[in-house]
């Protein structure tokens, strides 16, 4: 009769080998180095203070100037850049800034944040190469979790949804527009008024206005200022790379 005692086994099964640590696991052994850009000093300092309270982060650069920020990134080894999407410098706004960072710095996770709704900003940021989008209204815990997630999964795009960070491709809200609505918005993006667009398209002013209002409702845009920001992002997002 065979004994079932474990002490009588002459060739005990060795414990399974521990898998090698991944790059992301190694990264948590040191704080992530964070760079922040916002043209409002109070926002930039407030965000830096928020992140500095978390031992996972080391804020090494806080700037309100785009030029100084880009210069600092070339000197400092940073893991994550957190940048305001709507900067007043039109020559380096939104997508162009993200692309400049990717081009000059190389491997760095970029998280954009804005007071605009995610539905009008997240997709252009994704197209430009960002790793995530934050709202300036998000709570501190969500902001910290977003930055950590972007650093750990830089090839994913992250959004805050229902109080949690989720990875996935953001929706292109422009796909919900009809062909007529898209055409009218394209003319408005060229600087034409509703009256001028109606004249060029040989339609009534009432028709143009109706299409414009329906498009704004679909996009979740409250006023002409929000529409102007969306149009800049929308038609800029068609540029290559």
C-alpha positions as CSV (number, residue, x, y, z in Angstrom):
1,X,0.0,0.0,0.0
2,X,1.4,3.4,-1.0
3,X,1.9,6.0,1.7
4,X,0.4,9.4,1.1
5,X,2.7,11.1,3.6
6,X,4.4,14.1,2.0
7,X,7.5,13.4,4.1
8,X,8.2,10.1,2.1
9,X,8.5,11.8,-1.3
10,X,12.1,11.6,-2.5
11,X,11.6,14.1,-5.4
12,X,9.4,16.9,-4.1
13,X,8.0,19.1,-6.8
14,X,9.8,22.5,-6.8
15,X,7.8,25.6,-6.4
16,X,7.0,27.4,-9.7
17,X,9.5,29.9,-10.8
18,X,8.6,33.6,-10.2
19,X,8.1,35.4,-13.6
20,X,10.5,38.2,-14.2
21,X,9.4,41.7,-13.3
22,X,7.9,43.7,-16.1
23,X,9.1,47.2,-17.0
24,X,5.9,48.6,-15.4
25,X,6.6,46.7,-12.2
26,X,10.1,48.0,-12.0
27,X,8.9,51.5,-12.6
28,X,7.0,51.5,-9.4
29,X,10.2,51.1,-7.4
30,X,10.8,54.8,-7.9
31,X,8.5,57.8,-8.0
32,X,7.3,58.8,-11.5
33,X,8.8,62.1,-12.6
34,X,6.1,64.5,-13.6
35,X,6.1,67.7,-15.7
36,X,3.1,70.1,-15.6
37,X,2.1,72.9,-18.0
38,X,-0.8,75.2,-17.5
39,X,-0.9,78.9,-18.4
40,X,-2.7,79.7,-15.1
41,X,-0.2,79.7,-12.2
42,X,-2.8,78.8,-9.6
43,X,-3.8,75.7,-11.6
44,X,-0.3,74.6,-12.2
45,X,0.8,75.1,-8.6
46,X,-2.4,73.5,-7.3
47,X,-1.9,70.4,-9.5
48,X,1.8,70.1,-8.4
49,X,0.7,70.3,-4.8
50,X,-1.9,67.6,-5.3
51,X,0.5,65.2,-7.0
52,X,3.4,65.9,-4.5
53,X,1.2,64.5,-1.7
54,X,1.3,61.1,-3.4
55,X,4.6,59.1,-2.9
56,X,4.2,57.6,-6.4
57,X,5.0,61.0,-7.9
58,X,7.9,63.4,-8.0
59,X,7.0,66.7,-9.7
60,X,10.2,68.0,-11.3
61,X,8.8,70.7,-13.6
62,X,5.9,73.1,-13.3
63,X,5.6,75.8,-16.0
64,X,3.2,78.3,-17.3
65,X,5.2,79.0,-20.5
66,X,5.1,76.6,-23.4
67,X,8.7,77.5,-24.5
68,X,10.1,77.0,-21.0
69,X,8.2,73.8,-20.6
70,X,9.6,72.3,-23.8
71,X,13.1,73.5,-22.9
72,X,12.8,71.9,-19.5
73,X,11.6,68.6,-20.9
74,X,14.8,68.4,-23.0
75,X,16.9,68.8,-19.8
76,X,14.9,66.7,-17.4
77,X,14.1,63.0,-17.6
78,X,10.3,62.9,-17.1
79,X,7.9,60.0,-17.2
80,X,4.7,61.9,-17.6
81,X,3.8,65.3,-19.0
82,X,0.5,66.8,-17.9
83,X,-0.5,69.6,-20.2
84,X,-3.5,71.9,-20.6
85,X,-5.1,71.3,-24.0
86,X,-6.4,74.9,-24.5
87,X,-3.4,77.1,-24.2
88,X,-3.6,80.8,-25.3
89,X,-0.6,80.4,-27.6
90,X,-2.4,79.4,-30.9
91,X,0.9,78.4,-32.5
92,X,1.3,75.6,-30.0
93,X,-2.2,74.6,-28.9
94,X,-3.6,71.2,-28.3
95,X,-2.6,68.7,-30.9
96,X,0.5,70.6,-32.1
97,X,1.9,70.8,-28.5
98,X,1.3,67.0,-28.0
99,X,3.1,66.3,-31.3
100,X,6.0,68.6,-30.5
101,X,6.5,66.8,-27.1
102,X,6.4,63.4,-28.8
103,X,8.8,64.5,-31.5
104,X,11.4,66.2,-29.3
105,X,11.2,64.2,-26.1
106,X,10.4,60.7,-27.4
107,X,9.1,58.1,-24.9
108,X,6.9,60.1,-22.5
109,X,3.3,59.6,-21.4
110,X,1.2,62.7,-22.1
111,X,-2.0,63.4,-20.2
112,X,-4.1,66.3,-21.3
113,X,-6.6,68.2,-19.1
114,X,-9.1,70.8,-19.9
115,X,-12.3,72.5,-18.6
116,X,-13.9,71.5,-21.9
117,X,-16.1,68.3,-22.1
118,X,-14.2,65.2,-22.9
119,X,-16.5,64.5,-25.9
120,X,-15.1,67.4,-27.8
121,X,-11.5,67.1,-26.8
122,X,-10.5,63.5,-26.0
123,X,-10.6,62.3,-29.6
124,X,-8.2,65.0,-31.0
125,X,-5.9,64.5,-28.1
126,X,-5.9,60.7,-28.8
127,X,-5.2,61.4,-32.5
128,X,-2.2,63.5,-31.5
129,X,-0.7,60.8,-29.3
130,X,-1.8,61.6,-25.8
131,X,-2.3,58.7,-23.3
132,X,-5.3,60.2,-21.5
133,X,-7.7,63.0,-20.9
134,X,-8.7,64.6,-17.6
135,X,-11.3,67.2,-16.8
136,X,-10.2,70.0,-14.5
137,X,-13.3,69.2,-12.5
138,X,-12.1,65.6,-11.7
139,X,-11.3,64.9,-8.0
140,X,-7.8,64.6,-6.8
141,X,-7.8,60.9,-6.4
142,X,-9.0,60.4,-10.0
143,X,-6.3,62.7,-11.3
144,X,-3.6,60.8,-9.5
145,X,-5.0,57.5,-10.7
146,X,-5.1,58.7,-14.3
147,X,-1.5,59.8,-14.3
148,X,-0.4,56.5,-12.8
149,X,-2.4,54.5,-15.3
150,X,-1.0,56.5,-18.2
151,X,2.5,55.9,-17.1
152,X,1.9,52.1,-16.6
153,X,0.1,51.7,-19.9
154,X,1.4,54.4,-22.3
155,X,0.1,52.6,-25.4
156,X,-3.5,52.8,-24.1
157,X,-5.8,55.9,-24.0
158,X,-7.4,56.5,-20.7
159,X,-10.6,58.4,-19.7
160,X,-12.4,59.0,-16.4
161,X,-15.8,57.4,-16.7
162,X,-18.3,57.2,-13.8
163,X,-15.6,57.9,-11.2
164,X,-13.1,55.3,-12.6
165,X,-10.2,55.3,-15.0
166,X,-10.9,53.2,-18.0
167,X,-8.8,52.4,-21.1
168,X,-10.2,52.5,-24.6
169,X,-10.4,54.5,-27.8
170,X,-12.5,57.7,-27.3
171,X,-15.5,58.3,-29.5
172,X,-15.2,60.6,-32.5
173,X,-18.4,62.6,-31.9
174,X,-18.1,64.1,-35.4
175,X,-19.2,60.7,-36.8
176,X,-22.7,61.4,-35.5
177,X,-23.1,64.4,-37.7
178,X,-25.0,64.2,-41.0
179,X,-23.2,65.2,-44.3
180,X,-25.1,68.5,-44.4
181,X,-24.2,69.3,-40.8
182,X,-20.5,68.5,-41.4
183,X,-20.4,70.6,-44.5
184,X,-21.9,73.6,-42.7
185,X,-19.5,73.3,-39.8
186,X,-16.6,73.1,-42.3
187,X,-17.7,76.4,-43.8
188,X,-18.1,78.0,-40.3
189,X,-14.6,76.8,-39.4
190,X,-13.3,78.8,-42.4
191,X,-14.6,82.0,-40.7
192,X,-17.9,82.3,-42.5
193,X,-20.9,83.6,-40.7
194,X,-24.3,81.8,-41.0
195,X,-25.4,84.3,-43.6
196,X,-22.2,83.9,-45.6
197,X,-22.4,80.1,-45.4
198,X,-26.1,80.3,-46.6
199,X,-25.1,82.4,-49.5
200,X,-22.2,80.2,-50.5
201,X,-24.3,77.0,-50.2
202,X,-27.3,78.5,-51.9
203,X,-29.5,77.7,-48.9
204,X,-31.7,79.8,-46.6
205,X,-30.2,81.3,-43.4
206,X,-32.9,79.4,-41.4
207,X,-31.7,76.1,-42.8
208,X,-28.1,76.8,-42.0
209,X,-29.0,77.9,-38.5
210,X,-31.1,74.8,-37.9
211,X,-28.3,72.5,-39.1
212,X,-25.8,74.3,-36.9
213,X,-28.0,74.0,-33.8
214,X,-28.6,70.3,-34.4
215,X,-24.9,69.7,-34.8
216,X,-24.1,71.6,-31.6
217,X,-26.7,69.5,-29.7
218,X,-25.2,66.2,-31.0
219,X,-21.7,67.4,-30.0
220,X,-22.8,68.7,-26.5
221,X,-21.6,72.3,-27.3
222,X,-23.3,75.0,-25.3
223,X,-22.3,78.2,-27.2
224,X,-20.4,79.6,-30.1
225,X,-17.2,79.8,-28.1
226,X,-17.3,76.0,-27.4
227,X,-18.2,75.5,-31.1
228,X,-15.2,77.5,-32.2
229,X,-12.8,75.4,-30.0
230,X,-14.3,72.2,-31.3
231,X,-14.0,73.3,-34.9
232,X,-10.3,74.1,-34.4
233,X,-9.7,70.7,-32.9
234,X,-11.9,68.9,-35.4
235,X,-10.4,70.2,-38.6
236,X,-6.9,70.3,-37.2
237,X,-7.2,66.6,-36.4
238,X,-7.3,65.9,-40.1
239,X,-3.7,66.9,-40.5
240,X,-1.3,64.0,-40.8
241,X,0.7,62.7,-37.9
